[in-house]
Structure formats: structure tokens, C-alpha cells
Amino acid sequence: MKQALPNAWSSLTWQQLCQVWEVKQRYVGNADVARAAALMALCGLTVDGSPTTDPATGEAVYRLKDADGQAWAVTARGLSHMAKAALPWLDFPYGDPGEKEERDDKGKVVKEGRDPVRGYVSPMRDALMIPIETLKVGRRHFALPQAACNNLTWHQYRALQAIAPGLFSDGITDGEARELQAQFLSVMLTPRSFAILDTAGGSIRLRPHHEYRYNSEQADGLVKFWERRLDEPSVITLFRICFQAYQTALFYYAASYPLLFSDSGKPDTLRDALTGEVGTVNTIMKYAGYAEQQQVYDSNLPFVLDILNTMTKEAKEIEKIKRK
């Protein structure tokens, strides 16, 4: 198998992302089969005929064929082992942080450690490079859903927080659901824009360089763009991938920052939400040394969460000291 395989979710092209996502949905709950099917999809392999049985072991034997017509036999177990070695990142769309080895009081290992798997979201990391491959819808180019979720800004995250709860609310009409889906896509997927530079001569010109940065006004203008396309099968698939990516990211952040995502039990009134937002932004400005609130909203989400996590830890330490 000489095919060069992606080494992370961030390396997948849009077409590969669709293939892998559909495979994961088809075999949800069976990681070994999902990995094997994903490996075959990425390598362009198909099963040639029905499986046979190895007379010595009783195992199922599959005859795989590639795009050039070359074929070879492999057992189900062998294919599973190959897939696990080739696609270690498949079970961790936003990166596996690994696990530390744990020992009991006598020094005996009670839980084996696990090295982190390369992925893309890291609690201490700022924005990463966006893959060269992008998604094209109509004449517009967007960052891939995975890249878009990895590079969420604080403003973008807050906007998605406001939209997501209503997507599957009871009693919602088809028209309302369609509009919310369009809003979700317009916030999640950042379109390509030109970077504007001030040249040495003082004039402003467009540099031949593209950026993918969230802009709330640009997102508002894209709602109708997505709403007109929500009948297209590819856009429906895109929405499902984006929503899954969003949920996966929240799950990852909740595991990375349990102090921030635990339920406080406080009533979430509009006044409290607004007061909390202003207080949060002002505190982050102080910690990060920002002069303007917009700098906070434009900051990468993991950067903001790391500051909030540090603040929460400090507050808990002060509480402990006061109790003593």
C-alpha cells in the first residue's frame, strides 16, 4: 500500500473529509470497522467479490482491489491492524491530548500512559496554519470545516453558542430551522478575503495573499447565500459535518478546561449573561495587555480559554486561603 495517507484530520481535503465522515457515521460504535473502511476509502480500495474463509484459522479473508486493478488478500484482523497503524488519529478529530501514567501508593502502574496523537486543537496553542485545500461553494472559497473550527475566535464562538441551542428546539418550523442552519454555516465557515497592505509609498493595494478571518458583518451577509443552497445534498452534508465538528470541539474544550465548562447552577438571565460577557472581556484585556475590546473578540478561542482557566484557578486558590 504505497498511497500517501493523511496524518491528521487537518490534512484531509474536503472530499476526503466527506468520505471519512460518512464512513464514521455508517459504522458508529464499531471503531475497528470504521478505521478499516476509512483506510479503504482514502486509498481507493474496494472489496473484490465475497470474502472467503482461511481453512487454518477460520478467519474471513478479503480480496482488495485498487484503482489500477491490482489485488491482494488480507484477513479482517490484518486489515484492522493496518488501519489502526495507518490512521491513529481517526478517533480524535481535534487531537488526542494523551494520558499521563498513573501509579498507586506503592509505585505500581495502575493506568498506562498514552502518547498524544497529532491533531489540531491544543489548550495552550494559538491559531494554526489553515490547510491549502479549501471548500468551494458556488464562486466562494471557504476554510475547511475542521480548520474553521480549529481557528474559532472568541466572537465566533459566542455567536455559535447563541445559534446552536435553537437548531433542534421543539416546535421549530422548517423555515426557522433553515434560517438557523444558514446562520450557523455563515458563522462557522470563514470565507476567503484579500489582505490589504499599506505599501512603502503610502498607497493601499491588494496583496496577492488570501486570509480566512471571521468578520461578523461578512457572516451576516452570507446567511442568504447559505439559505439558497440548503436544498443541495452537498450543503446538507456540509452542515452535518460542521455541526459535528462544533460539538466535537466543545467536547474537547470541556475535557481540557473542566473548570470553565462545569455547570455553575446560576440562573442564566440576559442581564447576568451581558454582565458576565463585559466582565470577561475586560478581565481578558487586562491579562493579555490589550487596549481594545475588539482584540479580545478577534483572539483565538484556546488563547482566551487558557487565560480564563488561569483566572479560575487563581480564584479557587484565593478561596482556599481565605477558608484557612
HELIX and SHEET records of a PDB file:
HELIX    1   1 TRP A    9  SER A   11  5                                   3    
HELIX    2   2 TRP A   14  ARG A   26  1                                  13    
HELIX    3   3 ALA A   31  CYS A   43  1                                  13    
HELIX    4   4 ALA A   76  ALA A   86  1                                  11    
HELIX    5   5 PRO A  145  ASN A  150  1                                   6    
HELIX    6   6 TRP A  154  ILE A  163  1                                  10    
HELIX    7   7 ALA A  164  GLY A  166  5                                   3    
HELIX    8   8 ASP A  174  MET A  188  1                                  15    
HELIX    9   9 SER A  216  GLU A  227  1                                  12    
HELIX   10  10 PRO A  233  SER A  256  1                                  24    
HELIX   11  11 PRO A  258  PHE A  261  1                                   4    
HELIX   12  12 LEU A  270  ALA A  288  1                                  19    
HELIX   13  13 GLN A  293  TYR A  297  1                                   5    
HELIX   14  14 LEU A  301  ARG A  323  1                                  23    
SHEET    1   A 3 THR A  46  VAL A  47  0                                        
SHEET    2   A 3 ALA A  60  LYS A  65 -1                                        
SHEET    3   A 3 THR A  52  THR A  53 -1                                        
SHEET    1   B 3 THR A  46  VAL A  47  0                                        
SHEET    2   B 3 ALA A  60  LYS A  65 -1                                        
SHEET    3   B 3 ALA A  71  THR A  75 -1                                        
SHEET    1   C 2 GLU A 102  ARG A 103  0                                        
SHEET    2   C 2 VAL A 109  LYS A 111 -1                                        
SHEET    1   D 2 LEU A 135  VAL A 137  0                                        
SHEET    2   D 2 ARG A 140  PHE A 142 -1                                        
SHEET    1   E 2 SER A 193  ASP A 198  0                                        
SHEET    2   E 2 ILE A 204  GLU A 211 -1                                        
END                                                                             
